[in-house]
Amino acid sequence: MSVRVDPRDRPIPFPQLIFLPSNQIRFVTDTSRWSGNPQAESLGLKECEQVIAELSDFSRLRLKRSIYLESRAQPAIVRSAPERYLLRGSTEETLNEIESSIRTGKLVASLTTGKSDAPMIGDSREKVRMDIAYELGSYARAIAKSAMNFVCAAVGRDLARSPDLDALRTFINTGSGDLQRFVNFCFGQDASTQATAALGFLARPGYHTVFASGSGGAPNVFFFLYSRLFAIVKLSNSPILAHDRQVAALFDYRSQTHRTFDTRRDPREFVQAFFPDAMANASA
């Protein structure tokens, strides 16, 4: 997907048509701006229809091109602003085919009638299939669910059942609520930022790290993927986790094993896992 990065360093997908194998064209957009709106799905569909309507009038379009040498990157038509589009592909030939399909009206016809005359849809003469994907919001719900599962498995089942987590549960199950209230995606942030630097001890080469902490009042779960801070999930506004309790898990993604550390259960083991130099100095 082609994305923009907002002021909080979160990747936001542009509205875009992505050409996939098997005569499939996927429309991707981000409905997080309509979070909590029961009409979010219809608003996404309306945006898709708007894209198709704009592509039907080639004379009004302003097109730019971008060649991606990554072989797995699918061809796409990306909307950056009203009537402004980026054509994405791995070769000039691919981009020429996409532009020709827009210019001649074949693309719009394939999207509205199902005829298999759109570019990059393979040799099959089956009807073109189109679906709609809503991104970021679904990612946020997935990472929030992972945080809830971690709390249940590693911190405590009673805490996971707490009414203070009802709002988070509702967001996970229905998508209702503002995702920014619960999830802060951090990938792309400068490693020198204060939050990242303070949590640097969790970045362990060869591991993913999940860390639950009650320090600061509100309980949070931090996700480090491949030694980089990926996301922070705010469980609740209430101090339901003791401020001096830290629970972490190291996931060895090569051996597919993991270990859990809890300052309440064994603070020495926790310190030894994440501050080995401090333990070595204490022993010396």
Residue, then its C-alpha position, 0 to 999 in steps of 0.5 A: m500500500s502507498v501511505r502518507v505519514d501523519p504528524r504522529d508518525r502513523p502511516i495512513p493509507f491513501p485511497q487506492l485501487i490495487f491490482l491483484p492476481s485472479n482478476q481481483i482489484r482491491f480498493v483500500t482506504d482508511t476509515s479510522r477518520w470515521s471511527g465510531n460512525p455506524q455509517a463507516e462502511s457506506l462512507g468507504l463505499k461512497e469514497c470508492e465510487q468517487v474514485i471511479a467517477e473521477l477516473s471516468d473523466f480522463s481530461r480532468l485528471r492529473l497523473k504522476r508515475s512512480i516505479y517500484l523496483e520491489s517485485r512483490a509490489q502490486p500495480a496500483i492507482v493511488r488518489s492523493a487529492p481530488e482528481r490527482y493520482l499516482l500510477r504505481g508499477s514495477t515497469e514503464e510498460t505496466l504504467n503505460e497499460i494502466e494509463s491506457s486503461i484509464r484513458t480508454g475507459k476500459l478500467v472504469a468499465s471493468l469496475t462497473t460491469g465486471k468485464s475482464d478488460a482491465p490491465m494486469i488481471g491475468d489471462s483468465r476471462e473471468k469477471v473482474r472481482m472487486d472488494i474493499a479493505y479498510e485499513l489501520g482501524s483493523y490493524a489497531r483493533a488487532i494490536a489492541k486484542s493482542a494487548m488484551n490477550f497478553v494481559c490475560a495470559a501474563v498479567g492476570r485474568d482478573l485484571a483482563r476481566s476488569p470493567d475498566l477495560d470495557a471500552l477497550r473490549t468494545f473497540i476490539n469487538t466492534g471498532s466503536g470508539d476513536l482508535q487514537r484513544f487506545v492505540n499509538f502506532c510508533f513505527g517510523q519514529d526517530a529512535s532518539t525520541q524520549a519515549t523510545a529512548a526510555l524504553g530502549f532496554l526492551a529492544r532485544p536483537g533476535y526477539h519481539t518484546v511485549f511489555a505491560s507497565g502501570s508506571g505513570g498511572a494509566p496502564n499501557v502495553f508496549f510492542f517491540l517488533y524486531s527490536r523496534l517500538f511498534a505500538i503502544v496500547k493504552l488499556s484504561n485511564s484508571p490506574i488498575l495496574a500497580h505502578d511498580r509492577q512490570v511484566a514483559a515477555l521475550f519472543d524468540y521468533r527463530s526458535q518460536t519460544h518465549r519467556t515471561f518476566d514479572t517484577r512481582r514474581d521475581p524482580r531479580e530475574f526481570v532485572q537480569a533479563f533486561f539489565p544484565d550489565a547492572m547485575a554483573n556490576a552488582s555481583a562484582 
